[in-house]
């Protein structure tokens, strides 16, 4: 009984060794060919894009009366979830139509990152809206997203005094016509 068992073991071992010898070059070729892709992904920065506006009616959201701000300053902050230490990883100034674009190098893995309003150049529109002064941004490749281009929600500053005509605009945005709801 032991002789046939030894023969079977020898046959299985030889078969396994033959498969391993033929697979090693294939595995090596795969690893070497994927190496440039991995290196490119690590070195490629994330491109964050968003916009900044002046809430001319102080509604807390964008409307047809919203004015987009050219020249507003924004920064990208990342906070470590354990130590709570914050780092500025990017800064930008808005261009035409209040749009900013910033490239951020490095994967921030488990950090919480967000865009934050810094300054508005408009004299009568400099108070950040507490509900729209930051926007979460994703700066990791570990979430399954293939693109390095990410969009942040729009952020806004309140105008000191609402524009004339905002009461009529408020009625337009309310479905039931109750202007006291906002």
N, C-alpha and C positions, 0 to 999 in steps of 0.2 A: 504494500500500500504506500510506503514512503517513497519508493522509486518513481511511480507515476506522478506522485505529488511534486517531487523534485523536478521532474521533467516539465510539468505544467508551470511551476514557478519560474523555471529557467526560460521557458518560452515567453511568458508574460513579461519577465524582466527584460529580455532581449527586445521584445516589441516596444516596451516603454522607452528603452534607451534609444532605439531607432527613431521613435517619434520625437523624443527630446532633441536629438541631434538635428533633425530636419526642421524643427520649430525654432531653434535658437537663432538662426540667421533671419528668419521672418520677424521674430520679435525685435531683434536688434534694428532691422530696417524700419519697422514701425516706430520705435522709440526715437531714432535719429530723425525721421521725417517729421515727427510731431514736435520736436524740440524747438524749431524756429517759431511755430505757432504759439507755443507756451511763452516763449521769450517775448514775442510781440505783444501778447495780451498783458503781460506784466508791465511792460514799458509804455503802453498806450494810455494816455491820460483820459479821464472822463471829461466830457464837455457838457456843462450845465447851462441851461438857457431858461430865462424867465423874464418877467416884466414888472415894472413899477408904475403905479398910477397915483393921481390925486383924486380922492373921493370928494368931488365938488359939492355933493349934497349930504355928505356925512351919513350915508345909508349903511355902510359896512360891506358893500359889494359893488361890483362894476355895473355901471348903467350907460345909457347913451350920452349922458353928460360928463362921463369920466374923462379926465385929461391925463394922457400918458406923459410921464416926466422924462425929459432928456437931461442927462447930467447927474442923475441920482446915484449915490454910492451904495453898494451892496457888498457884503462879505459872506464867505462860506465858512462855517464853524463846524468842527467835529468834536464830540464829547465822548470820552472813554466811559463806558457803562460802569466800570468798577471804581476807578479813581475820581471820576467826574471832572477830570482835567480837560479844559477846552483848548483847542488849537485853531487858529485861523489858517485855513488851507488854501484860500483863494479870495481875491477881491476883484471887483469890476465896477465900471461906470456905465450907466445906461446910455444907449445911443438913440437913434431915431425911433420914434414910437415907444420909447421907454423900455426897449429890450436890452438885456445884458447877456453877455456870454462870457463864461470863465472856464478855463481848463484847469483841472485838478489832477495832479500826479499821485499815484499810489492808491492801493486798495485799502479802504478804511474798515474792512471786514465787519467787526461787531460794534463799531462806533455809531453813535447817533449823529447824523450830519444834517445841517439845515442852512438855508440862505437866510440872511438877516438884513433888514434895512439899517443903513448907517446915517445917511444924510440926504435931504432934499434941497435942491437949489432954489425952489420956489418959496418966496418970502411968506406968502399966505397959506402955505401948505407944507408944514414941517412936523406936525405931530403924527407919529406912527399910529395906525389903527391897531389897537391891542389884539384884535382877532385876525388881522392880516399883516402882521409885521414880520413874520417868519414863515418859511415854507420848507418842509422836509425834503431832503434830496437823498438818493440812494447812491452810495459810492463804494459798491462792492461787485465783484464778478461772481460771487458765491450764491447768487439768487436766481440763476438761470437766465437772466436777461443777456442777450447777445450783443446789444448795442452799447456803445460807450457814450451815446448822446442821451441825456436825461433832461426832462422838463420839470421845472419847479412851478408851483402855483403862483399866480400873480400876488404881489404884495402892495399895500397902499398906505398913503399918508392921508390924514383928514385935512380938509380946508378949514381955516379958522372960522369962517362964517359961510353957511350954505349959500349957493347962488340963488338969485331970484328965479322962480319957476320950479324949484324943487318940490313944492307942495303939489303942484299939478303932476309932476313926474312920479311922486309917491303914489298918488291915486292910480296912475297908469300901471304901476307895478303890483298893486294890491288887487287880488282877484275879486275880493268882496267889497272893495271900495272903502274899507275902514282905514282911514289915514292915521288913526291913533295907534295902529299896530306896530308901526316902525318908530 
